[in-house]
Amino acid sequence: MRPEAAGRAPAWVLRREGWLVFLLGTLAFVAIPLSLGSVGISWDTVNHHIYLGWTAEHPRFDRDYLAASYQSYQYPYLYWPIYKLALGGASGMTAGIVIALMHATAIPATWMIARSCIPGEDWFAIAMRGGAVVLAFISGAVLSMFDVTSNDLVAATPLIWAYALALRPVSRPGASLAWPVASGVLAGLSVAFKLSNGFLALAMPVLWLWPAGPLRVRLRRCMLAGLCVLAGFAASYGYWGWQLWTHYGNPIYPLYDGLFEPLRHWLGWHR
């Protein structure tokens, strides 16, 4: 049972709670590279991270083949900031701060999820939401992203936002269809960033169907959001996928190349 002594928090705290969590979380994120003084140069950084950023700015299909093994064909655009930082001679601390600020974009969405799952306007609820946000980011897997150039957390951020917006009608009954539409687009964006996020995106229909309401309305909301996933994926992955198709006859090369063989044959496509 929630302690009655906690009392209702002042209105200004409730209005600015999300911003306060975002500010404090961002300061904590930035403190990590400041304390370390550098960013680790992992095998992946040397092998393909900077190369992918280079590819994002200057496609090299006509010059290289498997230059960075099959990682050469990952979605490259999230690595462009790392490439520009390396090209510009940024210090390890500066690069670490930039990476931390990119990671910080996940904080508001995490708080929104906590707000939907832990409603309330007293100090106890505020403390529980703050604790939930802290717990979300203190696992070893997440903390390990702050001293390397891996983009796993950045690629997952749109999916976290997709979950947060899908839960919006739970905390605000009667919310418009704009929330599931935005949720679907962001889920598609996240899958484009990292194809393995698709397994997590499969859970999205549960959240789109969750808010109470007539079954017809809930199904319409789910179908609309599902179409938006496809639209978000096509809009964000389309250019890169078209380049891979043009050169290799497979928009997700080299994955599942055999499945595209019948399509290539039907279209008369030859390598």
N, C-alpha and C positions, 0 to 999 in steps of 0.2 A: 504494500500500500504506500502511496506517495505521502511523504511527511507533510502534514498541514502547516507546520511551522515555517516551511520554506517560503510561503507567501507568493503573491503575484509579483513578477518583475516589473520595474517601471516601463512605461510605454516606449521611452526612447531606446531602452535596451532591446526590446522586442523588435522595434523597427530596424535597428542597426545590427542585430545579432549576426546575421549572415556576413555582413561587411567586416565586423570585428573578427569573426572566425577566419575569414579570408586574409585579412591583414596579418593577424598573428601567425597563421599557418605559412604565409609567404615569407615572413621574417624568419621563421624556423627553418624553412627550406633553404633560404639564402645563407643562413648561418652555417650550413653543412659545408659548402665549398669554401666559405671564408675560413672555417676552422681547418679544413684540409689543405687549403692553399693551392690546390691543383685538381686536375681531372685525370683519372687513370687512363693509360693508353693500353687498351686490351688488344687481344689478338684480333677480335672483330673490327676494332677501329683501324688497325693497320691493314687488315685483309680486305674489308669492303665498305666500311661506313663512309669514309672520305671519298672513296671511289664512287659510291652511289650518289653522294651529293654532287660530285663532278658530272655524273651522268645526267642528273636532274637539270643542270644548267647547259650542258653540252653533250647531247646524245652521241654515243660512240659505237653504235652498231656497225658502222662501216669500217671501224678501225680495230675493234677488239672482239674476241670471242672467248668467253669464260675467263675474262681478265681477273675476276675475283671469284672464280668458281661459279657455281650456280646462284650464289648470292648476288651476282651481277644483275639479276632480273627481278629482284625484289622491288616493291614500290619505292622509288628513290627520293621522292620530294620531301619527305620528313627529314632526310639527312642533309638537305641543302644548307640549313643554318650551321651545322657542324663543319661542312666544307668551307663555307665563307669565313667562319671563325679561324679555321686552320690556315686558309689562304691569306687572311689578313694578319696573321701572326699574333692573334690574341693570346694573352697569358692563360695559364691553366685556371687561375682564379676567375678571370673574366668569363671564360668558357663555362666554368662551373656555375656561375651566377645566372648566365643566360639559360642554361639547361634547367636550373632550379626554377626560374620564372616560367618556363614552358610547363614544367610539372605542376606548378601552382594553379594552373587553369583547371585542374581536377578538384580543387578544394571546394569551390562553391557548389558543384554538383553533388559531392559527397555530403555536404551539409544539408542540401535539399532532400537527399534520400533519408538522412537522419531525421529531418523535420517531418517528413511524411510518416515515418515509422514511430517517432516519439513525439506526438503532439503535446501541447501544453504550454502555458504561459507563466509558469512559476519557475523559481530558481532551480528546483530539482530537475525539471525537464530540460532547461538550458544546459545544466551541468552534464546531463546524460547525453545530449546531442553533441556537446563539445567532446566528451569522452569517446563517443562513437567515431567522430572524425579523427581523433588522435589514434585510436585503435586501427583505423583503416590504413594509416600510413606508417605505422611503426613495425610492420613485419620486415623480416630480413630481405624478402624478395623485393619489396618496394624501396627500402633504404639503399639497397645495392645499386639502384638506378641513378643515384645522385653523384657518384664519382666515376661514372663511365659515360660513353657516348651512345649507349643503346637507347632505342626509341620506344621500347615496349610500353612504358607508362604514357607517353605522348600519344601513341597509337590507340591506347585504351581509353583515353580521356573522352573522345566523342561517345563511346559506348556508355561510360559512366553518366554523361549528360543524358543519353537516351533513356537510361534507367530512371534518372531523376525526373525527367519530363513525363515519362510514362506514369509515374506515381503521383504526378501533380493533381489529377482528378480525385485521388484518394484523400488528399488533404484539403482539397477545395471542390466539394461535390458540385456538379453542374458546370464544370469548366468546359471551355469550348473545345472543338476538334483540333484547334491549332496546336495543342500540346502533344497529342499522339502523332500528328503530322510531323512536327519538328523532331519528335522522338524517333520516328522511322527514318527520316533523312539522316540524322546523326548516327543511327545504327549502321546504315549503309555506308556512310563515310568511314566509320571505324573498320568495317570489313574491308574496304578498299585499302586502308592504311596497312592492315595486317590480316591476311586471309584467315588465319586461325581464329580471329575474333568471331568468325561466322558461327562457331559452335556456341559461343556465349549469346550471340544474337538470336539463336533459336528459342531462347527463353522469353524473348520479348512479348510474344502473343499472350502469355500468361498475365503479364502486367497490363496489357491493353484491354484484356477482358475482365480484369479484376474489379475496377470501380463499379459500384452498384448502378443499376439502371435496367431498362427493358432489354431483353436479349437481342432484339433487332438492332437497337442502338449500339450495343456492345460489339456485335458482330460487324456492323458497318464501320465502327471505329477501328477494329482490328484489321479488317480488310484494307481500309484506307492507309493505315500505318504500314501494313505489309507492302503495299505498292510503293509507298514512299521510301522503304528500304531499298527496293530495286532502283528507284530514281536516284537516290543519294549515292548508291554504289556506282551507277552508270555515269553520273555527273563527275564524280571524283576519280574513278578508275579508268574512265573511257579513253582518255588520251594515251595513257600509258599502255592500256590493253590493246589499243589500236596499233601502237608502235610494235608491240610484241607480235601481234597477228601479222603485220606487214612483213616482218623479218623472219618469223618462225612458224607462222600458221597456227599459233596457239596463244591466246590472250593472257594465259597464266603460265607461260613457259617457265620451266620445263615440266611443271606438274601435270599429270594426267594426259601426257602428250598423245598416248594411244587413243584416247577417247575422241580427239579432234581429227584423227586420221580419216574417218568416213566423211566428215564435213569437208576436209581438204580435197578428198577425192571427188566428192560431188561438185565442188566449186571449180575443179580443175586446177587447184593451187599446187605449185611445185616449188620446192626450195631451190 
